[in-house]
């Protein structure tokens, strides 16, 4: 499928098959920082917080991929502020 990530009324990202979202709230238990709106028919896998944490403990590669993706997203959000 295809979704857009909206923050404060502005589209900040578009995601497609194989991407993930919602990890920040699952990791720290805090509120959502954006909304995700479908742009095409999509299917989703949802995980409770306990399942994600167990998967991260069991597979360091998964934890690293999530960290790398989160770092890239932070850089993307910060880009307009630099320079």
C-alpha positions as CSV (number, residue, x, y, z in Angstrom):
1,X,0.0,0.0,0.0
2,X,0.9,3.6,0.3
3,X,0.5,6.1,3.1
4,X,1.4,9.6,3.9
5,X,2.7,10.8,7.3
6,X,1.2,14.1,8.4
7,X,2.5,16.3,11.2
8,X,0.9,19.6,12.1
9,X,-1.0,19.6,8.8
10,X,2.1,19.1,6.7
11,X,3.0,15.9,4.8
12,X,6.4,14.9,6.1
13,X,6.9,11.5,4.5
14,X,5.3,9.0,2.2
15,X,5.7,5.3,3.0
16,X,5.2,2.1,0.9
17,X,5.4,-1.6,1.2
18,X,7.9,-2.8,3.8
19,X,8.0,0.4,5.7
20,X,6.8,0.8,9.3
21,X,5.5,3.6,11.5
22,X,4.4,4.1,15.1
23,X,7.6,2.7,16.5
24,X,8.4,5.8,18.6
25,X,5.2,5.5,20.7
26,X,5.7,1.8,21.0
27,X,9.2,2.3,22.3
28,X,8.7,5.0,24.8
29,X,4.9,4.8,25.5
30,X,4.4,8.4,24.6
31,X,1.7,10.0,22.4
32,X,1.8,9.8,18.7
33,X,3.8,12.5,16.9
34,X,2.1,12.3,13.5
35,X,-0.9,10.9,11.7
36,X,-0.7,8.3,9.0
37,X,-3.3,8.5,6.2
38,X,-3.7,5.8,3.5
39,X,-3.3,6.9,-0.1
40,X,-3.9,3.5,-1.7
41,X,-5.4,0.2,-0.5
42,X,-3.1,-1.0,2.2
43,X,-2.6,-3.9,4.6
44,X,-1.0,-3.5,8.1
45,X,0.5,-5.6,10.7
46,X,0.0,-4.3,14.2
47,X,2.1,-5.2,17.2
48,X,1.5,-4.6,20.9
49,X,4.3,-2.9,22.7
50,X,5.3,-6.1,24.5
51,X,5.7,-8.0,21.2
52,X,7.9,-5.3,19.6
53,X,10.1,-5.2,22.7
54,X,10.4,-9.0,22.7
55,X,11.3,-9.0,19.0
56,X,13.9,-6.3,19.5
57,X,15.5,-8.2,22.4
58,X,15.6,-11.4,20.3
59,X,17.0,-9.8,17.1
60,X,19.7,-7.2,17.3
61,X,19.5,-6.7,13.5
62,X,15.9,-5.7,13.8
63,X,16.7,-3.2,16.6
64,X,19.5,-1.7,14.4
65,X,17.2,-1.4,11.4
66,X,14.6,0.5,13.5
67,X,17.3,2.8,14.9
68,X,18.7,3.5,11.5
69,X,15.3,4.3,10.1
70,X,14.5,6.5,13.1
71,X,17.8,8.4,12.7
72,X,17.0,9.0,9.0
73,X,13.5,10.3,9.9
74,X,14.9,12.8,12.5
75,X,17.5,14.0,9.9
76,X,14.7,14.4,7.3
77,X,12.6,16.5,9.8
78,X,15.6,18.6,10.8
79,X,16.8,19.3,7.2
80,X,14.6,22.4,6.6
81,X,16.1,23.9,9.8
82,X,19.7,23.6,8.8
83,X,21.5,26.2,6.6
